[in-house]
Amino acid sequence: MKEYKITDARANLYGIVSDVNVAYNPVKIVNTKGDNAVIISERDWNSIQETLYLYSIPGYVESLEKAYEETDWENAKTYDPKDWQE
């Protein structure tokens, strides 16, 4: 994770936000007090929120694990997304 001092981040905020949104790599902003922050893309933030929500559903993780264990992966078919288009 890239790291910037807060004064450097302030001077290069546009570039940092652009990098975060293009490469989806979080950036750590540090200050001398140790009160650091992390900048992530909105897409990554939404993904984290969705994951936290799904994991909050009772039994969700267990049902995924059960489905994974019970699936016959050796005979599973692969699909090309092009086949889904009309």
MMTF fields as JSON, N, C-alpha, C and O atoms, coordinates in Angstrom:
{
  "mmtfVersion": "1.0.0",
  "mmtfProducer": "UNKNOWN",
  "numBonds": 343,
  "numAtoms": 344,
  "numGroups": 86,
  "numChains": 1,
  "numModels": 1,
  "chainsPerModel": [1],
  "groupsPerChain": [86],
  "chainIdList": ["A"],
  "bondAtomList": [4, 2, 8, 6, 12, 10, 16, 14, 20, 18, 24, 22, 28, 26, 32, 30, 36, 34, 40, 38, 44, 42, 48, 46, 52, 50, 56, 54, 60, 58, 64, 62, 68, 66, 72, 70, 76, 74, 80, 78, 84, 82, 88, 86, 92, 90, 96, 94, 100, 98, 104, 102, 108, 106, 112, 110, 116, 114, 120, 118, 124, 122, 128, 126, 132, 130, 136, 134, 140, 138, 144, 142, 148, 146, 152, 150, 156, 154, 160, 158, 164, 162, 168, 166, 172, 170, 176, 174, 180, 178, 184, 182, 188, 186, 192, 190, 196, 194, 200, 198, 204, 202, 208, 206, 212, 210, 216, 214, 220, 218, 224, 222, 228, 226, 232, 230, 236, 234, 240, 238, 244, 242, 248, 246, 252, 250, 256, 254, 260, 258, 264, 262, 268, 266, 272, 270, 276, 274, 280, 278, 284, 282, 288, 286, 292, 290, 296, 294, 300, 298, 304, 302, 308, 306, 312, 310, 316, 314, 320, 318, 324, 322, 328, 326, 332, 330, 336, 334, 340, 338],
  "bondOrderList": [1, 1, 1, 1, 1, 1, 1, 1, 1, 1, 1, 1, 1, 1, 1, 1, 1, 1, 1, 1, 1, 1, 1, 1, 1, 1, 1, 1, 1, 1, 1, 1, 1, 1, 1, 1, 1, 1, 1, 1, 1, 1, 1, 1, 1, 1, 1, 1, 1, 1, 1, 1, 1, 1, 1, 1, 1, 1, 1, 1, 1, 1, 1, 1, 1, 1, 1, 1, 1, 1, 1, 1, 1, 1, 1, 1, 1, 1, 1, 1, 1, 1, 1, 1, 1],
  "groupList": [{"groupName": "MET", "atomNameList": ["N", "CA", "C", "O"], "elementList": ["N", "C", "C", "O"], "formalChargeList": [0, 0, 0, 0], "bondAtomList": [1, 0, 2, 1, 3, 2], "bondOrderList": [1, 1, 2], "singleLetterCode": "M", "chemCompType": "L-PEPTIDE LINKING"}, {"groupName": "LYS", "atomNameList": ["N", "CA", "C", "O"], "elementList": ["N", "C", "C", "O"], "formalChargeList": [0, 0, 0, 0], "bondAtomList": [1, 0, 2, 1, 3, 2], "bondOrderList": [1, 1, 2], "singleLetterCode": "K", "chemCompType": "L-PEPTIDE LINKING"}, {"groupName": "GLU", "atomNameList": ["N", "CA", "C", "O"], "elementList": ["N", "C", "C", "O"], "formalChargeList": [0, 0, 0, 0], "bondAtomList": [1, 0, 2, 1, 3, 2], "bondOrderList": [1, 1, 2], "singleLetterCode": "E", "chemCompType": "L-PEPTIDE LINKING"}, {"groupName": "TYR", "atomNameList": ["N", "CA", "C", "O"], "elementList": ["N", "C", "C", "O"], "formalChargeList": [0, 0, 0, 0], "bondAtomList": [1, 0, 2, 1, 3, 2], "bondOrderList": [1, 1, 2], "singleLetterCode": "Y", "chemCompType": "L-PEPTIDE LINKING"}, {"groupName": "ILE", "atomNameList": ["N", "CA", "C", "O"], "elementList": ["N", "C", "C", "O"], "formalChargeList": [0, 0, 0, 0], "bondAtomList": [1, 0, 2, 1, 3, 2], "bondOrderList": [1, 1, 2], "singleLetterCode": "I", "chemCompType": "L-PEPTIDE LINKING"}, {"groupName": "THR", "atomNameList": ["N", "CA", "C", "O"], "elementList": ["N", "C", "C", "O"], "formalChargeList": [0, 0, 0, 0], "bondAtomList": [1, 0, 2, 1, 3, 2], "bondOrderList": [1, 1, 2], "singleLetterCode": "T", "chemCompType": "L-PEPTIDE LINKING"}, {"groupName": "ASP", "atomNameList": ["N", "CA", "C", "O"], "elementList": ["N", "C", "C", "O"], "formalChargeList": [0, 0, 0, 0], "bondAtomList": [1, 0, 2, 1, 3, 2], "bondOrderList": [1, 1, 2], "singleLetterCode": "D", "chemCompType": "L-PEPTIDE LINKING"}, {"groupName": "ALA", "atomNameList": ["N", "CA", "C", "O"], "elementList": ["N", "C", "C", "O"], "formalChargeList": [0, 0, 0, 0], "bondAtomList": [1, 0, 2, 1, 3, 2], "bondOrderList": [1, 1, 2], "singleLetterCode": "A", "chemCompType": "L-PEPTIDE LINKING"}, {"groupName": "ARG", "atomNameList": ["N", "CA", "C", "O"], "elementList": ["N", "C", "C", "O"], "formalChargeList": [0, 0, 0, 0], "bondAtomList": [1, 0, 2, 1, 3, 2], "bondOrderList": [1, 1, 2], "singleLetterCode": "R", "chemCompType": "L-PEPTIDE LINKING"}, {"groupName": "ASN", "atomNameList": ["N", "CA", "C", "O"], "elementList": ["N", "C", "C", "O"], "formalChargeList": [0, 0, 0, 0], "bondAtomList": [1, 0, 2, 1, 3, 2], "bondOrderList": [1, 1, 2], "singleLetterCode": "N", "chemCompType": "L-PEPTIDE LINKING"}, {"groupName": "LEU", "atomNameList": ["N", "CA", "C", "O"], "elementList": ["N", "C", "C", "O"], "formalChargeList": [0, 0, 0, 0], "bondAtomList": [1, 0, 2, 1, 3, 2], "bondOrderList": [1, 1, 2], "singleLetterCode": "L", "chemCompType": "L-PEPTIDE LINKING"}, {"groupName": "GLY", "atomNameList": ["N", "CA", "C", "O"], "elementList": ["N", "C", "C", "O"], "formalChargeList": [0, 0, 0, 0], "bondAtomList": [1, 0, 2, 1, 3, 2], "bondOrderList": [1, 1, 2], "singleLetterCode": "G", "chemCompType": "PEPTIDE LINKING"}, {"groupName": "VAL", "atomNameList": ["N", "CA", "C", "O"], "elementList": ["N", "C", "C", "O"], "formalChargeList": [0, 0, 0, 0], "bondAtomList": [1, 0, 2, 1, 3, 2], "bondOrderList": [1, 1, 2], "singleLetterCode": "V", "chemCompType": "L-PEPTIDE LINKING"}, {"groupName": "SER", "atomNameList": ["N", "CA", "C", "O"], "elementList": ["N", "C", "C", "O"], "formalChargeList": [0, 0, 0, 0], "bondAtomList": [1, 0, 2, 1, 3, 2], "bondOrderList": [1, 1, 2], "singleLetterCode": "S", "chemCompType": "L-PEPTIDE LINKING"}, {"groupName": "PRO", "atomNameList": ["N", "CA", "C", "O"], "elementList": ["N", "C", "C", "O"], "formalChargeList": [0, 0, 0, 0], "bondAtomList": [1, 0, 2, 1, 3, 2], "bondOrderList": [1, 1, 2], "singleLetterCode": "P", "chemCompType": "L-PEPTIDE LINKING"}, {"groupName": "TRP", "atomNameList": ["N", "CA", "C", "O"], "elementList": ["N", "C", "C", "O"], "formalChargeList": [0, 0, 0, 0], "bondAtomList": [1, 0, 2, 1, 3, 2], "bondOrderList": [1, 1, 2], "singleLetterCode": "W", "chemCompType": "L-PEPTIDE LINKING"}, {"groupName": "GLN", "atomNameList": ["N", "CA", "C", "O"], "elementList": ["N", "C", "C", "O"], "formalChargeList": [0, 0, 0, 0], "bondAtomList": [1, 0, 2, 1, 3, 2], "bondOrderList": [1, 1, 2], "singleLetterCode": "Q", "chemCompType": "L-PEPTIDE LINKING"}],
  "groupTypeList": [0, 1, 2, 3, 1, 4, 5, 6, 7, 8, 7, 9, 10, 3, 11, 4, 12, 13, 6, 12, 9, 12, 7, 3, 9, 14, 12, 1, 4, 12, 9, 5, 1, 11, 6, 9, 7, 12, 4, 4, 13, 2, 8, 6, 15, 9, 13, 4, 16, 2, 5, 10, 3, 10, 3, 13, 4, 14, 11, 3, 12, 2, 13, 10, 2, 1, 7, 3, 2, 2, 5, 6, 15, 2, 9, 7, 1, 5, 3, 6, 14, 1, 6, 15, 16, 2],
  "groupIdList": [1, 2, 3, 4, 5, 6, 7, 8, 9, 10, 11, 12, 13, 14, 15, 16, 17, 18, 19, 20, 21, 22, 23, 24, 25, 26, 27, 28, 29, 30, 31, 32, 33, 34, 35, 36, 37, 38, 39, 40, 41, 42, 43, 44, 45, 46, 47, 48, 49, 50, 51, 52, 53, 54, 55, 56, 57, 58, 59, 60, 61, 62, 63, 64, 65, 66, 67, 68, 69, 70, 71, 72, 73, 74, 75, 76, 77, 78, 79, 80, 81, 82, 83, 84, 85, 86],
  "secStructList": [7, 3, 3, 3, 3, 2, 2, 2, 2, 2, 2, 6, 2, 2, 2, 2, 2, 2, 2, 2, 2, 2, 2, 7, 7, 7, 3, 3, 3, 3, 7, 6, 6, 1, 7, 7, 3, 3, 3, 7, 7, 2, 2, 2, 2, 2, 2, 2, 2, 2, 2, 2, 2, 2, 2, 6, 1, 6, 6, 2, 2, 2, 2, 2, 2, 2, 2, 2, 2, 2, 1, 7, 4, 4, 4, 7, 7, 7, 7, 7, 4, 4, 4, 4, 7, 7],
  "xCoordList": [0.842, 0.0, 0.894, 1.801, 0.619, 1.374, 1.035, -0.059, 2.002, 1.837, 2.308, 3.367, 1.513, 1.86, 1.749, 0.852, 2.66, 2.49, 1.308, 1.044, 0.606, -0.611, -0.355, -1.195, 0.778, 1.06, 1.303, 0.898, 1.965, 2.188, 0.874, 0.637, 0.031, -1.268, -2.131, -2.813, -2.101, -2.881, -2.438, -3.265, -1.14, -0.613, -0.905, -0.909, -1.148, -1.33, -2.66, -2.761, -3.668, -4.932, -5.577, -6.067, -5.579, -6.186, -5.513, -6.195, -4.193, -3.459, -3.697, -3.811, -3.774, -4.028, -5.404, -5.547, -6.404, -7.769, -7.836, -8.497, -7.171, -7.148, -6.503, -7.036, -5.36, -4.679, -5.548, -5.618, -6.204, -7.058, -8.192, -8.547, -8.762, -9.885, -9.481, -10.28, -8.266, -7.814, -7.238, -7.586, -6.366, -5.668, -6.339, -5.974, -7.296, -7.983, -7.016, -7.221, -5.953, -5.007, -5.243, -5.207, -5.486, -5.693, -4.42, -3.313, -4.597, -3.485, -3.609, -4.684, -2.522, -2.499, -1.984, -0.942, -2.721, -2.328, -1.917, -2.709, -0.695, -0.177, 0.097, 0.423, -0.049, 0.335, 1.199, 1.358, 1.743, 2.694, 2.028, 2.715, 0.71, -0.004, -0.395, -0.887, -0.182, -0.551, -2.013, -2.482, -2.734, -4.137, -4.17, -4.398, -3.947, -3.838, -5.204, -6.181, -5.253, -6.478, -6.102, -4.949, -7.093, -6.886, -7.905, -9.089, -7.439, -8.328, -8.494, -7.518, -9.756, -10.061, -11.088, -11.736, -11.233, -12.217, -13.626, -13.825, -14.581, -15.968, -16.404, -17.169, -15.926, -16.253, -15.774, -16.512, -14.543, -14.027, -14.831, -15.135, -15.175, -15.963, -17.317, -17.748, -17.98, -19.274, -19.128, -19.994, -18.05, -17.797, -17.604, -18.13, -16.866, -16.65, -17.975, -18.268, -18.774, -20.07, -20.976, -21.659, -20.983, -21.806, -21.329, -22.144, -20.024, -19.476, -19.841, -20.249, -19.699, -20.057, -21.538, -21.908, -22.377, -23.809, -24.085, -24.806, -23.522, -23.768, -23.282, -23.951, -22.138, -21.605, -22.415, -22.301, -23.226, -24.063, -25.331, -26.033, -25.64, -26.836, -26.556, -25.628, -27.348, -27.108, -27.152, -28.097, -26.122, -26.06, -25.551, -25.395, -25.289, -24.869, -23.545, -23.441, -22.551, -21.227, -21.314, -20.73, -22.026, -22.168, -22.849, -22.461, -23.867, -24.567, -23.659, -23.746, -22.797, -21.833, -20.84, -20.535, -20.342, -19.385, -20.021, -19.395, -21.249, -21.956, -22.15, -21.91, -22.58, -22.787, -21.474, -21.454, -20.394, -19.086, -18.672, -18.192, -18.862, -18.48, -19.33, -18.835, -20.595, -21.513, -21.508, -22.141, -20.81, -20.778, -19.781, -18.664, -20.193, -19.32, -18.481, -18.833, -17.374, -16.56, -15.89, -15.594, -15.648, -14.997, -15.861, -15.345, -17.163, -18.081, -18.785, -19.74, -18.311, -18.925, -18.64, -17.554, -19.616, -19.46, -18.987, -19.317, -18.221, -17.839, -18.651, -18.97, -18.97, -19.781, -19.047, -18.349, -19.22, -18.672, -19.755, -20.877, -19.446, -20.461, -21.111, -22.247, -20.396, -20.982, -22.211, -23.136, -22.212, -23.346, -24.606, -25.71, -24.451, -25.593, -26.305, -27.436, -25.639, -26.231, -27.207, -27.024, -28.23, -29.228, -28.819, -29.535],
  "yCoordList": [-1.163, 0.0, 1.235, 1.366, 2.134, 3.388, 4.193, 4.098, 4.981, 5.777, 7.2, 7.411, 8.173, 9.579, 10.303, 10.023, 11.228, 12.144, 13.033, 13.302, 13.482, 14.237, 15.51, 15.898, 16.158, 17.371, 17.051, 17.809, 15.925, 15.504, 15.082, 15.346, 14.427, 13.994, 15.201, 15.197, 16.205, 17.424, 18.056, 18.53, 18.058, 18.661, 17.812, 18.327, 16.514, 15.612, 14.85, 13.72, 15.465, 14.772, 14.299, 13.172, 15.14, 14.752, 13.5, 12.575, 13.465, 12.317, 11.063, 9.97, 11.212, 10.065, 9.475, 8.261, 10.326, 9.846, 9.177, 8.151, 9.742, 9.152, 7.763, 6.819, 7.634, 6.341, 5.305, 4.154, 5.711, 4.797, 4.284, 3.108, 5.143, 4.744, 3.972, 3.203, 4.162, 3.449, 2.083, 1.079, 2.039, 0.797, 0.037, -1.104, 0.647, 0.039, -0.378, -1.386, 0.417, 0.182, 1.222, 2.418, 0.797, 1.772, 2.569, 2.118, 3.749, 4.629, 5.016, 5.397, 4.918, 5.269, 6.695, 7.054, 7.5, 8.876, 8.906, 8.56, 9.314, 9.29, 10.707, 11.612, 10.863, 12.13, 11.855, 10.702, 12.88, 12.706, 12.236, 11.757, 12.361, 11.94, 10.47, 9.936, 9.812, 8.41, 8.192, 7.054, 9.269, 9.168, 9.056, 10.043, 7.868, 7.64, 7.386, 7.114, 7.479, 7.212, 6.43, 6.42, 5.785, 5.042, 5.527, 5.666, 5.783, 6.168, 4.947, 4.346, 4.592, 3.496, 3.993, 5.017, 3.274, 3.653, 3.405, 2.579, 4.127, 3.911, 2.494, 1.873, 1.99, 0.619, -0.38, -1.295, -0.21, -1.094, -0.951, -1.947, 0.278, 0.522, -0.184, -0.832, -0.062, -0.723, -2.24, -2.921, -2.762, -4.199, -4.66, -5.7, -3.903, -4.228, -4.203, -5.106, -3.176, -3.07, -4.247, -4.779, -4.652, -5.783, -7.074, -7.879, -7.268, -8.459, -8.492, -9.533, -7.37, -7.316, -7.616, -8.304, -7.101, -7.372, -8.866, -9.464, -9.467, -10.884, -11.75, -12.713, -11.421, -12.2, -11.995, -12.791, -10.949, -10.727, -11.567, -11.639, -12.203, -13.041, -14.373, -15.084, -14.719, -15.982, -17.182, -17.337, -18.02, -19.234, -19.062, -20.049, -17.846, -17.589, -18.285, -18.984, -18.089, -18.667, -20.188, -20.845, -20.731, -22.185, -22.738, -23.792, -22.03, -22.513, -22.461, -23.332, -21.457, -21.397, -22.545, -23.192, -22.785, -23.873, -25.215, -26.051, -25.419, -26.671, -26.837, -27.914, -25.777, -25.841, -26.143, -26.919, -25.545, -25.781, -27.24, -27.875, -27.761, -29.148, -30.147, -31.201, -29.83, -30.769, -30.685, -31.504, -29.719, -29.561, -30.528, -30.693, -31.151, -32.059, -31.226, -31.079, -30.687, -29.764, -30.445, -29.791, -31.74, -32.451, -32.459, -32.435, -32.491, -32.522, -31.185, -31.101, -30.155, -28.835, -28.297, -28.492, -27.63, -27.048, -25.606, -24.914, -25.173, -23.768, -23.116, -23.737, -21.869, -21.134, -19.883, -19.237, -19.569, -18.341, -17.267, -17.484, -16.12, -15.06, -14.676, -14.202, -14.88, -14.579, -15.445, -15.03, -16.656, -17.559, -17.045, -17.484, -16.107, -15.621, -14.484, -14.126, -13.936, -12.812, -13.347, -14.419, -12.571, -12.959, -12.477, -12.71],
  "zCoordList": [0.0, 0.0, 0.0, 0.822, -0.937, -0.957, 0.286, 0.842, 0.698, 1.905, 1.632, 1.041, 2.068, 1.884, 3.22, 4.015, 3.458, 4.581, 4.24, 3.068, 5.249, 5.009, 4.199, 3.387, 4.404, 3.634, 2.161, 1.279, 1.902, 0.515, -0.135, -1.314, 0.644, 0.12, -0.242, -1.267, 0.582, 0.314, -1.004, -1.783, -1.242, -2.462, -3.698, -4.816, -3.502, -4.636, -4.555, -5.034, -3.955, -3.728, -5.027, -5.1, -6.042, -7.318, -7.879, -8.32, -7.865, -8.384, -7.566, -8.12, -6.251, -5.378, -5.649, -5.789, -5.72, -5.988, -7.353, -7.512, -8.317, -9.649, -9.616, -10.2, -8.939, -8.833, -8.129, -8.559, -7.055, -6.291, -7.164, -7.088, -7.988, -8.822, -10.068, -10.602, -10.536, -11.736, -11.371, -11.992, -10.377, -10.032, -8.889, -8.608, -8.24, -7.082, -5.982, -5.306, -5.813, -4.728, -3.649, -3.935, -2.408, -1.336, -1.07, -1.366, -0.511, -0.18, 1.288, 1.749, 2.002, 3.417, 3.575, 3.027, 4.326, 4.63, 6.102, 6.979, 6.364, 7.731, 8.231, 7.463, 9.54, 10.145, 11.37, 11.774, 11.946, 13.049, 14.334, 15.237, 14.44, 15.651, 15.615, 16.609, 14.484, 14.367, 14.025, 13.995, 13.766, 13.351, 11.835, 11.135, 11.341, 9.909, 9.284, 9.981, 7.97, 7.218, 5.968, 5.537, 5.408, 4.174, 3.149, 3.457, 1.932, 0.837, -0.054, -0.503, -0.301, -1.211, -2.217, -1.999, -3.302, -4.305, -3.758, -2.867, -4.302, -3.898, -4.252, -3.513, -5.367, -5.78, -4.727, -4.361, -4.238, -3.198, -1.907, -1.252, -1.542, -0.331, -0.428, 0.526, -1.565, -1.749, -1.67, -1.121, -2.209, -2.148, -0.707, -0.311, 0.06, 1.477, 2.22, 3.004, 1.977, 2.643, 2.304, 3.18, 1.045, 0.626, 1.294, 1.746, 1.354, 1.997, 3.476, 3.991, 4.156, 5.575, 5.784, 6.735, 4.899, 5.001, 4.817, 5.617, 3.779, 3.524, 4.683, 5.058, 5.245, 6.36, 7.633, 8.565, 7.693, 8.875, 8.854, 9.862, 7.73, 7.617, 8.301, 7.913, 9.317, 10.024, 9.068, 8.295, 9.133, 8.337, 6.923, 6.203, 6.509, 5.136, 4.801, 3.794, 5.642, 5.379, 5.37, 4.507, 6.308, 6.383, 5.137, 4.633, 4.634, 3.439, 2.208, 1.341, 2.124, 1.023, 1.1, 0.099, 2.305, 2.484, 2.136, 1.484, 2.563, 2.275, 0.767, 0.222, 0.101, -1.35, -2.065, -3.02, -1.615, -2.23, -2.055, -2.994, -0.846, -0.567, -1.343, -1.741, -1.561, -2.212, -3.735, -4.401, -4.284, -5.731, -6.353, -5.862, -7.421, -8.16, -9.133, -10.304, -8.635, -9.421, -10.605, -11.605, -10.508, -11.597, -12.853, -13.97, -12.665, -13.807, -14.032, -14.804, -13.361, -13.524, -14.925, -15.47, -15.487, -16.817, -16.684, -15.721, -17.653, -17.717, -18.825, -19.839, -18.608, -19.568, -20.007, -19.225, -21.243, -21.797, -21.682, -22.141, -21.082, -20.939, -22.279, -22.309, -23.361, -24.69, -24.951, -25.649, -24.381, -24.566, -23.867, -24.188, -22.902, -22.153, -22.891, -22.56, -23.873, -24.615, -25.645, -26.222, -25.849, -26.854, -28.229, -29.203]
}
